[in-house]
């Protein structure tokens, strides 16, 4: 396992993950506008369906899958952790790639992130295997501190001092991008053996099934407009890897949880990205 003097590989992963999540959420907050939030709220029926599919349908689907296809508790915990983590940071970028409704994607992402303070810990308590124990209050406080505080701080800065926010956003976004790349490399180096062990466990198959169901489910509930259908499809399938990775590194000692989150996230983001590209080229109706 990779390490540097005075810090283990696992501790290094936790440190880089923390920087990644904080910078990602702050950058997202700076880019989200009040008008985007208002626009998302005004689309009451669409917002209700978006919340239902992300906070209820996908977690229940994941819980059903781990009961139908038996996997080890650590793999099940990682799979369920990402499934109950809504508000993909990649949502607005995927909407931009597919040339769909970026404003709705940004507003929906912020709303889902805010709701996740309550829904993530509650969902984990209700859906995790009985052998996996978590502290819901601690996880709720964690989500609040690492995700909501920087998101609100970025939004507040954007509203109160837009010029400063505009200057800060590019370097913070670069920090997010670089730490994300560094985190992926670090996870591969530190947990390469654990990742290889995923093959044959059924975890990759579960992830592929969840993504394959999430995309058409989100698209079907995305309203009459193609632009919002595309947004809900990719947002629902991609999930929020940032907060799931942070919770996995800080609240679970089993490396199977972290590697499953990473694998599931990779499948969801790649599938959503490919589909978004096809939609941009109008190759898929």
C-alpha positions in Angstrom: 0.0 0.0 0.0 1.3 3.5 -0.9 2.1 5.8 1.9 4.2 8.9 2.8 6.1 9.4 6.0 3.6 9.9 8.9 0.5 9.2 6.8 -0.9 5.9 5.5 -2.4 5.3 2.0 -5.9 5.2 3.5 -5.4 8.5 5.3 -4.0 10.1 2.1 -7.1 8.9 0.3 -9.3 10.5 2.9 -7.4 13.8 2.8 -7.6 14.1 -1.0 -11.2 13.0 -1.0 -12.0 15.8 1.5 -10.3 18.5 -0.7 -12.1 17.1 -3.7 -15.5 17.3 -2.2 -15.1 20.7 -0.6 -13.7 22.3 -3.8 -16.4 20.6 -5.9 -19.3 21.7 -3.7 -17.9 25.3 -3.4 -17.4 25.5 -7.2 -20.9 24.2 -7.8 -22.3 26.7 -5.4 -20.6 29.6 -7.2 -22.0 28.4 -10.5 -25.6 27.9 -9.3 -27.8 31.0 -9.5 -30.9 31.8 -7.5 -32.8 32.0 -10.8 -31.8 28.4 -11.5 -33.1 27.3 -8.1 -36.3 29.2 -8.6 -36.8 27.8 -12.1 -36.4 24.2 -10.7 -38.8 24.8 -7.9 -41.4 26.4 -10.2 -41.5 23.2 -12.3 -43.5 21.5 -9.4 -44.6 18.3 -11.1 -41.2 17.7 -12.7 -39.3 18.5 -9.5 -41.6 16.1 -7.6 -40.9 13.3 -10.0 -37.2 14.1 -10.1 -37.0 13.9 -6.3 -39.0 10.7 -6.2 -36.9 8.9 -8.7 -33.6 10.0 -7.1 -34.5 9.7 -3.5 -36.9 6.8 -3.5 -36.9 4.7 -6.7 -33.2 4.2 -7.2 -32.4 3.4 -3.5 -35.3 0.9 -3.5 -34.1 -0.6 -6.7 -30.6 -1.0 -5.3 -32.0 -2.6 -2.1 -34.1 -5.0 -4.2 -31.1 -5.9 -6.3 -28.8 -6.8 -3.4 -31.5 -9.1 -2.1 -32.1 -10.8 -5.4 -28.4 -11.1 -6.2 -26.5 -12.0 -3.1 -23.2 -10.2 -2.6 -20.9 -9.8 0.4 -22.0 -7.1 3.0 -19.1 -4.8 2.1 -20.0 -4.8 -1.6 -23.7 -4.4 -0.8 -22.9 -1.4 1.5 -20.9 0.3 -1.2 -23.5 -0.3 -3.9 -26.3 1.0 -1.6 -24.2 4.0 -0.5 -23.8 5.4 -4.0 -27.5 4.5 -4.8 -28.7 6.7 -1.9 -26.4 9.6 -2.8 -28.3 12.0 -5.1 -27.2 15.2 -6.8 -24.5 14.2 -9.2 -21.8 17.0 -9.5 -21.5 15.9 -13.1 -25.2 16.6 -13.8 -24.8 20.2 -15.2 -21.7 19.1 -17.2 -23.6 16.2 -18.7 -26.5 18.6 -19.6 -24.0 20.8 -21.3 -22.6 17.9 -23.3 -26.0 16.8 -24.4 -27.1 20.4 -25.1 -30.1 20.0 -22.8 -31.4 22.1 -19.9 -28.3 23.2 -18.0 -30.3 25.6 -15.8 -32.6 22.8 -14.6 -29.7 20.4 -14.1 -27.9 23.0 -11.9 -31.0 23.8 -9.8 -32.0 20.1 -9.4 -28.4 19.2 -8.4 -28.4 21.8 -5.6 -31.9 20.8 -4.4 -31.0 17.1 -4.3 -27.7 17.9 -2.4 -29.6 19.9 0.2 -32.2 17.1 0.7 -29.5 14.5 1.0 -28.5 15.8 4.5 -31.6 13.9 5.7 -32.2 11.3 3.0 -28.7 9.7 3.0 -28.5 8.8 6.7 -32.1 7.7 6.8 -31.8 5.6 3.7 -28.6 3.9 4.9 -30.2 2.9 8.2 -33.3 1.5 6.4 -31.6 -0.3 3.5 -28.1 -1.4 4.6 -27.6 -5.1 5.5 -28.2 -5.9 9.1 -24.5 -6.7 9.7 -23.5 -3.2 8.6 -24.0 -0.6 11.3 -23.8 3.2 10.7 -24.3 6.2 12.8 -27.1 8.2 11.0 -26.6 11.4 13.0 -22.8 11.4 12.4 -23.4 10.8 8.6 -26.0 13.6 8.5 -23.6 16.0 10.2 -20.9 14.9 7.8 -23.0 15.5 4.7 -24.0 18.9 6.1 -20.4 20.0 6.8 -18.7 18.6 3.7 -21.4 19.2 1.1 -24.0 21.7 2.1 -21.8 24.3 3.9 -19.4 24.8 0.9 -22.3 24.7 -1.5 -24.2 27.4 0.4 -21.0 29.4 0.9 -20.4 29.4 -2.9 -23.9 30.4 -3.6 -23.8 33.2 -1.0 -20.6 34.5 -2.4 -22.0 34.5 -5.9 -25.0 36.5 -4.8 -23.2 38.9 -2.5 -20.0 39.5 -4.5 -20.3 38.2 -8.0 -17.0 39.7 -9.1 -15.0 37.9 -6.4 -16.9 34.7 -7.1 -16.1 34.9 -10.8 -12.4 35.3 -10.0 -12.4 32.4 -7.5 -14.4 30.0 -9.5 -11.7 29.0 -12.1 -8.9 28.1 -9.7 -11.4 26.3 -7.3 -12.7 24.4 -10.3 -9.2 23.4 -11.3 -8.5 22.3 -7.8 -11.6 20.1 -8.0 -10.6 18.7 -11.4 -7.0 18.0 -10.3 -7.9 16.4 -7.0 -10.5 14.2 -8.8 -7.8 12.9 -11.2 -5.4 12.5 -8.3 -8.0 10.7 -6.3 -8.7 8.2 -9.1 -4.9 7.5 -9.5 -4.5 7.2 -5.7 -7.4 4.8 -5.3 -6.1 2.6 -8.1 -2.6 2.5 -6.5 -3.8 2.0 -2.9 -6.8 -0.3 -3.6 -5.7 -2.0 -6.8 -6.0 -5.5 -5.3 -9.4 -4.7 -3.8 -10.6 -3.4 -7.2 -9.4 -6.6 -9.0 -11.3 -8.6 -6.4 -14.6 -7.1 -7.6 -14.5 -9.3 -10.7 -16.7 -12.3 -10.1 -18.5 -10.9 -7.0 -21.6 -9.8 -8.9 -21.0 -6.1 -7.9 -20.2 -5.0 -11.5 -23.3 -6.7 -12.8 -25.4 -5.0 -10.1 -24.0 -1.6 -11.0 -24.7 -2.2 -14.7 -28.3 -3.2 -14.1 -28.9 -0.2 -11.8 -27.5 2.2 -14.5 -29.4 0.4 -17.3 -32.7 0.9 -15.3 -31.9 4.4 -14.1 -31.4 6.0 -17.5 -34.8 5.1 -19.1 -36.6 5.6 -15.7 -35.2 9.1 -15.5 -35.9 9.8 -19.1 -39.5 8.6 -18.8 -40.2 10.8 -15.8 -38.5 13.9 -17.2 -41.6 15.6 -18.5 -42.6 16.3 -22.1 -39.5 18.3 -23.1 -36.6 16.4 -24.4 -34.1 18.7 -22.7 -35.4 17.9 -19.2 -35.8 14.2 -20.0 -32.1 14.1 -20.8 -31.2 15.9 -17.7 -33.2 13.6 -15.4 -31.9 10.5 -17.1 -28.2 11.3 -16.7 -28.5 12.9 -13.3 -30.4 9.8 -12.0 -27.8 7.4 -13.4 -24.6 9.2 -12.5 -25.3 9.6 -8.7 -23.2 11.7 -6.4 -19.8 10.0 -6.2 -18.2 12.9 -4.4 -20.2 12.5 -1.1 -20.4 8.7 -1.4 -16.6 8.5 -1.7 -16.2 10.8 1.3 -18.6 8.7 3.5 -16.9 5.5 2.3 -13.5 6.7 3.3 -14.5 8.2 6.7 -17.3 6.0 7.9 -16.5 2.5 6.7 -13.3 0.5 7.5 -14.0 -2.1 4.9 -12.2 -1.3 1.6 -14.8 -3.2 -0.3 -17.3 -0.3 0.3 -14.9 2.3 -1.3 -14.0 0.2 -4.3 -17.6 -0.7 -5.0 -18.6 3.0 -4.9 -15.8 3.8 -7.3 -16.8 1.0 -9.7 -20.5 1.8 -9.6 -19.7 5.5 -10.1 -17.5 4.8 -13.1 -20.1 2.7 -14.9 -22.8 5.4 -14.3 -20.7 8.3 -15.4 -19.3 6.6 -18.5 -22.8 5.4 -19.6 -24.3 8.8 -19.0 -21.5 10.6 -20.8 -21.7 8.3 -23.8 -25.5 8.8 -24.0 -25.2 12.6 -23.5 -22.7 12.7 -26.4 -25.1 10.7 -28.6 -28.0 13.0 -27.7 -25.9 16.1 -28.6 -25.3 14.6 -32.0 -29.0 13.7 -32.2 -28.1 10.1 -32.9 -30.6 8.9 -30.2 -34.3 10.0 -30.2 
